[in-house]
Amino acid sequence: MTSPKASRLLLPAARLKETVSAGIRQQAARTLERRRLTPIVPPDSIAGRAMVLVIAIMTFLSCLTLGAVTLVRDTAAAWQTEIAREATIQIKPAEGLDMEGALGRARAVAASYRGVRGATIVDRAATARLLEPWLGPGLDIDELPVPRLVIVTIDPVERPDFAAMRAELAEAVPSAVLDDHRGWVDRLVAMARTTVTIGMAVLGLMLSATALTVIFATRGAMAGNGHVIEVLHFVGAEARFIAREFRRHFLIAGTRGAAAGGAAAVIVFVVFSWWSSRNVATPEGDQTAALFGNFSIGLSGYLGVALVVLLIAGLTAATSHFTVMAHLKRIET
Amino acid sequence: MIRFENVGLRYGMGPEVLRDVSFVLPERSFQFLSGPSGTGKTTLLRLLFLSLKPTRGLITIFGKDRSRITREELPHIRRRIGVVFQDFRLLDHMTTYENVALPLRVRGREEASYRADVVELLKWVGLGERMHVLPPVLSGGEKQRAAIARALIEQPRILLADEPTGNVDPQLARRLLRLLIELNRMGTAVVVATHDIGLMDQVDARRMVLSGGRLEIYD
């Protein structure tokens, strides 16, 4: 038995409980009312999930190719600039030639030209170090008729008139030979162009393969939705409504796959970039840096990846649009 | 309301499936369309539903010449024609309620504006307790009633039912027929395609019989 005092105490508690449960019931009713309608296009089937996976893989490979081409292009450009930034004056020893005087004259001639940032004589010690791998240490340079060098640093934007410089040098120092590295630069330019052209061709093939794969995967995923298109059509939905629903669904699915693939490719480049920056002073790192630069694809590379992702997502949406339209046309006839 | 004059139809270069078919479907009428399997019942229904164009002859629907109806106009005209398919054609990922509401949803109407109507119609066809169930869980008869409710939600002027009792037991067939008769009494014209003679005998209605691609009418 509950005492009257206890009853008085329990009554407000019971009322509170009732109020709370009524509130919960009302909330549940409101939630039911606000329950979101099921999307018109069915959620991803197995074919739909396979499509997202295929899109992710193909986007990853395309972005890797794009990044690699960007890397090769940037590295080739860097090589060209490095080599084109310097020229060399070589003075061959000759009977009765005052080598130091000739070096000074050659430097003065080179430095007098517009577009020359500086001219440095490679001194005896440095020349000896250059020859050390062939002639061994402790070389007395005066014992051998060794040619001497003047390094001319050039402004890559405003290159000096090498023909005039060559003619003036021939007059001032007859045994001087000016090498503007033109032969090297031309060969490098040709090689870089070939490499970039091959890279672009590979990228073109990769993007074509990606586009075709995305189209086929989307059509495969759409094949299971034929009945949905028919039902929507027969209940009086306009073609553009049906197309919009499918476009939206496949744009989201395509973006999901493409973004995942693009992000994976960016991670690969970031990881390699980090690895190469951590291995700057090691032989492996130096070798890799000599071949690929610093492994950073730069802003243009990242923008390219974003563009590929957008293009692939757009392609998925466009494919679903045209598949819907083709299906509707088939139903109508 | 709908008039066919010497209508003929062939698929591709094949023989004519329908030949010189002429009839009129008046407002508020009730008729059976019957005939052996493969004689063109479904084809005739597809012509009525504007999903096929005749290869010859003239079809007038709601005062419009079929050959002059553009693709853009089709959805608007189709909303005045309710169809119940033999295989129901319900979308399995949507609840019964959502399936029935689909014709209104595709027109861009807000759910709040039609919720009460859909619930009322579902109760009328006896699916009040099953509105939040997915179609794969429904029985054959329940699916059929859901399909009928979906065809009626836009209050069409004519209802076309393709073998509506084909997949149900005789008792349920009678109930579905009563539903269609009640609908007809409320003002909707009804065409029931069936080869169930027992079903036709229960109602004194016009019979359109297809045989060898030709149509004969018994008033």
Contacts between the chains, C-beta under 8 A, distances in Angstrom:
chain1	res1	chain2	res2	distance
A	37	B	98	6.1
A	37	B	105	7.1
A	37	B	111	6.3
A	38	B	93	6.0
A	38	B	94	4.9
A	38	B	95	7.1
A	38	B	98	5.6
A	40	B	105	7.5
A	40	B	106	7.7
A	42	B	91	7.5
A	42	B	92	7.8
A	42	B	93	4.3
A	43	B	93	6.8
A	227	B	89	7.0
A	227	B	91	7.8
A	228	B	91	6.2
A	230	B	89	7.1
A	231	B	89	5.1
A	231	B	90	7.9
A	231	B	91	5.8
A	231	B	102	7.5
A	232	B	102	7.6
A	232	B	106	6.1
A	234	B	49	7.5
A	234	B	51	7.4
A	234	B	78	7.3
A	234	B	83	6.1
A	234	B	85	7.7
A	234	B	89	7.1
A	235	B	102	5.2
A	235	B	103	4.3
A	235	B	106	6.0
A	235	B	150	6.9
A	236	B	75	4.8
A	236	B	76	7.6
A	236	B	78	4.7
A	236	B	79	4.2
A	236	B	103	5.6
A	236	B	106	6.5
A	236	B	107	7.1
A	236	B	154	7.3
A	237	B	75	6.5
A	237	B	106	3.7
A	238	B	72	7.7
A	238	B	75	4.8
A	238	B	106	7.7
A	239	B	71	7.2
A	239	B	75	7.9
A	241	B	106	5.8
A	241	B	108	7.6
A	331	B	51	6.4
A	332	B	51	7.0
A	332	B	71	6.9
A	332	B	74	7.8
A	333	B	53	7.6
